[in-house]
């Protein structure tokens, strides 16, 4: 009787997979919509809007060339901002794209590994916190994922149905992904290996292979165009390759392979598990899911999938491995970070797919058992998760805190008083003090940025000098500003700091006796304002 009841329950769920998938996708949309609402922009979001917030399309394109990403996202924002500039509106393209990604991921995985694995994967991509947050910011990652998984879906459909139209759709989706984020080229390389395997192993029709090859040539032309017009010009005068940029020296330093200190095998193994730790948002669960992924790959390569023939299983197993091989190989050349970083968001597709296949197989294709395991994993990640830095807690990033800070500036800082800040704070202040209008730049001394909004003059150290103020660099930057702007003793200067990881007032109090009695205003933990007087006692580090 009990066995019959369980069998009926499994059959009922299996018969309603389409309805379940739609409901899960809608809930994933609501999770993204809630995450995108009620918080002020972080520095990277403010930077993307600043690049797009120009008086002409030509200026927006020119501004986009200063960023380390292809131009399409900035151009999209340029048009999108005409309809609104609220935080939720600016984030809505990512919210929509993240929802499309969930649906297309389900459609692809249901074809490749069956409905059970697809629903498990859909639950993961719809509700895992790091994946939701990637789809709720003014960034490229949700659009990247939506077009990459669509390209993968159309590629499989083209081979399965011998469809030139679907093969053309694959190329178009891949080009769009490349125009949103450069990591798409790594995924494109993996798809190239995957497609070649299918063409030769399954003897695809010549016409279909020819259309695929023409599409690949188009991708190479696009890559050459982007390199000539953008990548080759990034970091001009810098000794580092443009493909590395400043990330390898700052917050992603440990995500780059270092021949002097790292063993290649150990680096790849540990950082591969770091990928799963980041996507699942919980360290222990991430390690377990990394092992589960390996089980899923082994199942597929041995042709033991419940829902596909041996050839299709092996094809999927090969695909799941190749993107990790490509990303790991590039990282060993010190050209791209590898590990638990958002810059490898494209690995969500193979990582979650492999885990989902393994859970379906380990649950003996029992739907209720598989969903129970999946729900426990997601809940553990949400309840015990430890999100990666940099980040701001939602309560501290409340839109109300920013409104209160702007009101404080209006009511307490005189128009004659200078505001001095670091680069990440400059990005956010420019957005809110200028009320989402283009920032009016002024001529400045070297390594400073300067503009005036709301009757206040803001001077900031640029990103080369100080992305963020801390006790180690603030005394030096303060002295440099005093000298560069010829500030007179007794003049009042306000220090405004907002963004990730800020603690300048407390840091100064701890490090230097001259700042023991420093008073400051806080608006949550990520906005702090305090006053200084030119000529006041300063630490020896500033002399």
C-alpha positions in Angstrom: 0.0 0.0 0.0 2.8 2.4 1.0 4.8 1.5 -2.1 1.8 2.1 -4.3 1.2 5.5 -2.6 4.8 6.6 -3.2 4.7 5.4 -6.8 1.5 7.4 -7.4 3.1 10.5 -5.8 6.2 10.2 -8.1 4.0 9.6 -11.1 1.9 12.7 -10.3 4.9 14.9 -9.9 6.4 13.5 -13.2 3.1 14.2 -15.0 3.1 17.9 -13.9 6.8 18.8 -14.5 5.9 21.6 -16.8 3.6 23.3 -14.3 6.2 22.8 -11.5 8.9 24.4 -13.7 6.8 27.4 -14.5 6.0 27.9 -10.7 9.6 27.5 -9.7 10.7 30.0 -12.4 8.1 32.5 -11.2 9.2 32.1 -7.6 12.8 32.6 -8.8 11.7 35.8 -10.5 10.1 37.1 -7.3 13.2 36.2 -5.3 15.3 38.3 -7.7 12.8 41.1 -7.7 12.9 41.3 -3.9 16.7 41.2 -3.8 16.9 44.0 -6.4 14.6 46.3 -4.5 15.2 48.6 -1.5 19.0 48.9 -1.6 21.3 51.7 -3.0 23.7 50.9 -5.7 27.1 49.3 -4.9 30.3 50.8 -6.4 30.4 48.5 -9.5 26.7 49.2 -10.2 27.3 52.9 -9.9 30.3 52.7 -12.3 28.2 50.9 -15.0 25.5 53.6 -14.7 28.1 56.4 -14.8 29.5 55.0 -18.0 26.1 54.8 -19.6 24.8 58.1 -18.3 26.1 60.2 -21.2 24.6 62.9 -23.4 25.0 60.8 -26.6 25.3 57.2 -27.7 28.8 58.0 -29.1 29.9 59.2 -25.7 28.4 56.2 -24.0 30.3 53.9 -26.3 33.5 55.9 -25.7 33.1 55.6 -22.0 32.4 51.9 -22.2 35.9 51.4 -23.7 37.4 52.4 -20.3 35.9 49.4 -18.6 37.2 45.8 -18.6 34.0 44.5 -20.2 32.6 44.6 -23.8 30.4 47.6 -24.6 26.9 46.1 -25.1 25.8 46.3 -21.4 26.7 50.0 -21.2 24.9 50.7 -24.5 21.8 48.8 -23.2 21.8 50.9 -20.0 22.2 54.1 -22.1 18.7 53.4 -23.6 17.2 51.8 -20.6 17.8 54.8 -18.3 15.6 56.9 -20.5 12.6 55.1 -19.0 13.7 55.5 -15.3 16.8 55.6 -13.0 15.5 54.0 -9.8 17.7 51.2 -8.4 15.0 48.6 -9.1 14.5 49.8 -12.7 18.2 49.8 -13.4 18.5 46.3 -12.1 15.4 45.0 -13.9 17.3 43.9 -17.1 19.3 41.6 -14.9 16.3 40.3 -13.0 14.5 39.5 -16.3 17.6 37.9 -17.8 18.2 35.9 -14.7 14.7 34.5 -14.9 15.2 33.7 -18.6 18.4 31.9 -17.6 16.4 29.7 -15.1 13.9 28.7 -17.8 16.4 28.1 -20.6 18.6 26.1 -18.2 15.6 23.9 -17.3 14.7 23.4 -21.0 18.3 22.5 -22.0 18.8 20.1 -19.0 15.5 18.4 -19.5 16.5 17.5 -23.1 20.0 16.5 -22.0 19.4 14.6 -18.8 15.6 14.3 -18.2 12.9 16.1 -16.4 14.0 15.1 -12.8 17.6 16.4 -13.2 16.2 19.5 -14.9 13.8 20.3 -12.1 16.6 19.8 -9.5 18.8 22.1 -11.5 16.0 24.7 -11.8 15.5 24.7 -8.0 19.3 25.4 -7.6 19.6 28.2 -10.1 16.3 29.7 -9.0 17.0 29.9 -5.3 20.7 29.6 -4.4 21.6 33.0 -2.9 24.8 33.8 -4.9 23.1 33.0 -8.2 20.0 35.1 -7.3 22.3 38.0 -6.3 24.1 37.9 -9.6 20.7 38.3 -11.2 19.8 41.3 -9.1 22.6 43.8 -9.8 23.4 46.3 -12.5 26.0 43.9 -14.0 26.4 41.8 -17.0 26.3 38.3 -15.5 22.6 37.5 -15.8 22.6 38.5 -19.4 25.8 36.5 -20.0 24.2 33.4 -18.5 20.9 33.8 -20.3 22.6 34.0 -23.7 25.1 31.2 -23.0 22.5 28.7 -21.9 20.3 29.7 -24.8 23.3 29.1 -27.2 23.8 25.7 -25.6 20.1 24.8 -25.9 20.0 25.8 -29.6 23.3 23.9 -30.3 21.9 20.7 -28.9 18.6 21.2 -30.7 20.4 21.9 -34.0 22.3 18.6 -33.8 19.3 16.6 -32.5 16.9 18.0 -35.2 19.4 18.7 -38.0 18.2 22.3 -38.0 20.2 25.1 -39.7 17.9 27.7 -38.2 18.7 26.5 -34.7 22.4 26.5 -35.5 22.1 30.1 -36.6 20.3 30.9 -33.4 23.1 29.3 -31.5 25.6 31.6 -33.2 23.5 34.7 -32.5 23.1 33.9 -28.8 26.9 33.2 -28.5 27.8 36.5 -30.2 25.5 38.4 -27.8 27.0 36.7 -24.8 30.5 37.7 -26.1 29.3 41.3 -26.3 28.2 41.3 -22.7 31.2 39.7 -21.0 34.6 38.5 -22.1 34.3 35.2 -20.1 31.9 34.1 -22.8 34.9 33.5 -25.0 36.1 30.8 -22.5 32.6 29.1 -22.7 32.7 29.5 -26.5 36.0 27.6 -26.6 34.4 24.8 -24.5 31.4 24.7 -26.8 33.7 24.5 -29.7 35.3 21.3 -28.3 31.9 19.9 -27.5 30.6 20.6 -31.0 33.6 19.1 -32.7 33.1 15.9 -30.6 29.5 15.7 -31.7 30.4 16.4 -35.4 33.1 13.7 -35.6 31.7 11.1 -33.2 28.1 11.2 -34.5 28.9 12.1 -38.1 26.7 15.2 -38.3 25.5 16.2 -41.8 28.0 18.3 -43.7 25.6 21.2 -44.2 25.0 21.5 -40.5 28.7 21.3 -39.7 29.4 23.9 -42.4 26.9 26.3 -40.8 28.5 25.7 -37.4 31.9 26.4 -38.9 30.8 29.7 -40.5 29.3 30.7 -37.1 32.7 30.0 -35.5 34.4 32.2 -38.0 32.0 34.9 -37.2 32.9 34.5 -33.5 36.6 34.8 -34.4 35.9 38.0 -36.4 34.0 39.4 -33.4 36.9 38.5 -31.1 39.4 40.2 -33.3 37.2 43.3 -33.5 36.8 43.5 -29.7 40.5 43.0 -29.2 41.5 45.7 -31.7 39.0 48.3 -30.6 39.0 47.6 -26.8 41.1 44.9 -25.1 44.4 45.9 -26.7 43.9 49.4 -25.5 43.1 48.6 -21.9 45.9 49.3 -19.4 47.9 51.2 -22.0 51.3 51.9 -20.5 50.9 49.1 -17.9 53.4 46.3 -17.7 50.7 43.7 -17.2 48.7 42.2 -20.1 45.3 43.7 -20.6 43.7 40.3 -20.0 45.0 40.5 -16.4 44.2 44.1 -15.6 44.3 45.3 -12.0 42.4 42.4 -10.5 45.5 40.2 -10.3 47.2 42.7 -8.0 44.3 43.5 -5.7 41.3 41.6 -4.4 41.6 38.6 -6.8 45.3 38.1 -6.3 44.8 34.6 -4.7 42.6 33.5 -7.7 45.5 33.8 -10.1 48.1 31.0 -10.4 51.5 32.0 -9.1 54.3 29.8 -10.3 56.6 30.9 -7.5 54.2 29.6 -4.8 51.5 27.4 -6.2 51.6 23.7 -7.3 49.5 23.4 -10.5 47.6 20.3 -9.4 46.9 21.6 -5.9 45.9 25.0 -7.2 43.4 23.5 -9.7 41.9 21.1 -7.3 41.4 23.5 -4.4 40.2 26.3 -6.6 37.8 24.0 -8.5 36.1 23.2 -5.1 36.2 27.0 -4.5 33.9 27.3 -7.5 31.3 25.2 -5.9 31.7 26.9 -2.6 31.0 30.2 -4.2 28.0 29.1 -6.3 26.3 27.3 -3.3 27.3 30.0 -0.8 28.3 27.6 1.9 31.8 26.3 2.4 31.1 22.7 3.6 28.1 22.2 1.3 30.2 23.5 -1.6 32.9 20.9 -1.0 30.3 18.1 -0.8 28.6 19.4 -4.0 32.0 19.4 -5.7 32.3 15.7 -4.9 28.7 15.1 -6.1 29.6 16.8 -9.3 32.4 14.4 -9.9 30.0 11.5 -9.2 27.6 13.0 -11.8 30.4 13.2 -14.4 31.5 9.6 -13.7 27.9 8.4 -14.1 27.5 10.2 -17.4 30.9 9.1 -18.8 30.0 5.5 -18.0 26.7 5.8 -19.7 24.5 5.1 -16.7 22.1 8.1 -16.9 18.5 7.1 -16.3 17.2 9.4 -19.1 19.6 9.2 -22.0 21.3 6.6 -24.1 25.0 5.8 -23.6 26.2 8.1 -26.4 24.1 11.1 -25.2 25.2 10.5 -21.6 28.9 10.5 -22.5 28.4 13.6 -24.7 26.9 15.4 -21.7 29.6 14.2 -19.4 32.3 15.5 -21.7 30.6 18.9 -21.9 30.4 19.2 -18.1 34.2 18.7 -17.8 35.4 20.9 -20.8 34.5 24.3 -19.4 36.4 23.6 -16.2 39.4 22.4 -18.2 39.4 25.6 -20.3 39.0 27.9 -17.3 41.7 26.0 -15.4 44.1 26.0 -18.3 43.7 29.8 -18.8 44.3 30.4 -15.1 47.6 28.5 -15.2 48.7 31.0 -17.8 47.9 33.8 -15.4 45.4 35.3 -17.8 42.2 34.9 -15.9 41.1 34.3 -12.3 40.0 30.8 -11.2 38.1 29.8 -8.1 35.2 31.2 -6.1 34.7 34.4 -8.1 31.8 35.8 -10.0 34.0 36.2 -13.1 33.5 32.4 -13.6 29.7 32.7 -13.5 29.5 30.7 -16.8 30.6 27.6 -14.8 27.2 27.7 -13.1 25.8 25.9 -16.1 28.0 22.7 -16.0 28.5 22.8 -12.2 24.8 22.8 -11.4 24.0 20.4 -14.2 26.5 17.8 -13.0 25.2 18.1 -9.4 21.6 17.7 -10.5 22.3 14.6 -12.6 24.1 13.0 -9.7 21.3 13.7 -7.2 18.7 12.3 -9.6 20.9 9.1 -10.0 21.7 8.8 -6.3 18.0 9.1 -5.4 17.4 6.1 -7.8 15.2 8.4 -9.9 12.7 8.8 -7.0 11.3 12.2 -7.4 10.2 12.8 -3.8 13.6 11.6 -2.5 15.5 13.8 -5.0 13.5 16.9 -4.2 13.9 16.3 -0.4 17.7 16.2 -0.8 17.7 19.3 -3.0 15.5 21.2 -0.6 17.8 20.3 2.3 20.8 21.5 0.4 19.2 24.8 -0.6 18.0 25.5 3.0 21.4 24.6 4.4 23.0 27.1 2.0 20.6 29.8 2.9 20.6 29.3 6.7 24.3 28.6 7.1 25.7 30.4 4.1 28.7 32.6 4.2 28.6 34.9 1.2 31.9 35.9 -0.3 33.3 39.4 -0.1 33.1 42.1 -1.2 29.5 42.6 -0.2 27.1 44.7 1.9 24.5 43.3 4.2 21.0 44.1 2.9 20.1 46.1 6.1 23.2 48.2 5.8 22.6 48.8 2.1 19.1 50.1 2.7 18.0 52.9 0.4 16.9 54.8 3.5 20.5 55.0 4.8 21.6 56.6 1.6 18.7 59.1 1.7 19.6 60.0 5.3 23.2 60.5 4.3 22.4 62.8 1.4 20.1 64.8 3.8 22.9 65.0 6.3 25.3 66.4 3.6 22.6 68.9 2.6 22.0 70.1 6.1 25.5 70.0 7.7 28.1 70.5 5.0 28.5 74.1 3.9 28.8 74.7 0.1 32.3 76.2 0.9 33.5 73.0 2.5 35.3 70.5 0.4 34.2 66.8 0.4 37.1 64.4 0.0 36.6 60.7 -0.7 38.1 57.5 -2.2 37.2 56.2 -5.6 34.5 53.7 -4.7 32.7 56.4 -2.7 33.1 58.8 -5.5 31.2 56.5 -7.8 28.2 56.3 -5.4 28.2 59.9 -4.4 28.3 61.0 -8.0 25.2 58.9 -8.6 23.2 60.2 -5.6 24.4 63.8 -5.1 24.0 64.5 -8.9 20.5 62.9 -8.7 21.2 60.4 -11.5 22.3 63.2 -14.0 25.6 63.0 -15.8 28.5 63.9 -13.6 30.0 67.3 -14.5 33.7 66.6 -14.5 36.3 69.3 -13.8 40.0 69.7 -14.5 42.0 68.2 -11.7 45.6 67.6 -10.5 47.1 64.2 -11.4 45.4 61.1 -9.8 42.3 63.0 -8.6 38.7 63.3 -9.9 36.6 66.3 -9.2 33.0 67.4 -9.8 30.3 69.6 -8.2 26.8 68.6 -7.5 24.0 69.9 -5.2 26.1 72.9 -4.4 29.0 70.8 -3.1 32.4 70.2 -4.5 33.7 66.6 -4.3 37.4 65.6 -4.8 38.3 62.0 -4.9 41.5 60.0 -5.2 41.2 58.1 -8.5 41.3 54.3 -8.8 45.0 54.2 -9.3 45.7 56.1 -6.1 43.0 54.8 -3.7 40.1 52.6 -4.5 39.3 52.6 -0.8 40.6 54.6 2.1 42.1 52.8 5.1 44.4 53.8 7.9 47.4 52.7 5.8 46.8 55.0 2.8 44.5 57.8 4.1 47.2 60.0 5.8 49.2 59.9 2.6 46.2 60.7 0.4 45.1 63.5 2.8 48.5 65.2 2.6 48.5 64.8 -1.2 45.1 66.5 -1.4 46.1 69.3 0.9 49.2 70.1 -1.2 47.6 69.5 -4.6 44.6 71.8 -3.9 46.6 74.3 -1.8 44.3 74.0 1.1 44.8 76.6 3.9 45.2 75.8 7.7 41.8 76.0 9.4 39.8 75.0 6.3 37.1 72.4 6.9 37.1 69.2 4.8 34.5 66.5 5.1 35.5 62.8 4.5 32.6 60.8 3.1 33.1 57.0 2.7 30.6 54.5 1.3 30.8 51.2 -0.4 32.3 47.8 0.5 34.4 47.0 3.5 34.6 50.6 4.9 35.9 51.2 8.4 38.1 54.3 8.0 37.1 56.2 11.2 37.5 53.1 13.5 40.7 52.1 11.7 42.2 55.6 12.2 41.2 55.5 15.9 42.8 52.1 16.4 46.0 53.0 14.6 46.9 56.6 15.5 46.8 58.6 18.7 46.0 61.7 16.7 42.6 60.2 15.8 41.6 58.8 19.2 38.8 61.4 19.7 37.5 61.3 16.1 33.8 61.8 15.9 31.9 60.4 12.9 28.4 59.8 11.7 27.3 56.4 10.5 24.3 55.5 8.3 24.4 51.7 8.6 27.8 50.0 8.4 28.5 51.1 4.8 28.2 54.9 5.0 30.4 57.0 7.3 31.0 60.8 7.4 33.5 62.8 9.5 35.1 66.2 9.6 38.7 67.2 9.4 40.5 70.6 9.7 43.5 71.4 7.5 46.6 71.7 9.7 45.3 69.5 12.5 47.9 67.0 14.0 48.5 64.1 11.6 50.4 60.8 12.0 54.1 60.6 11.0 53.0 58.6 8.0 51.5 61.7 6.4 54.5 63.9 6.9 
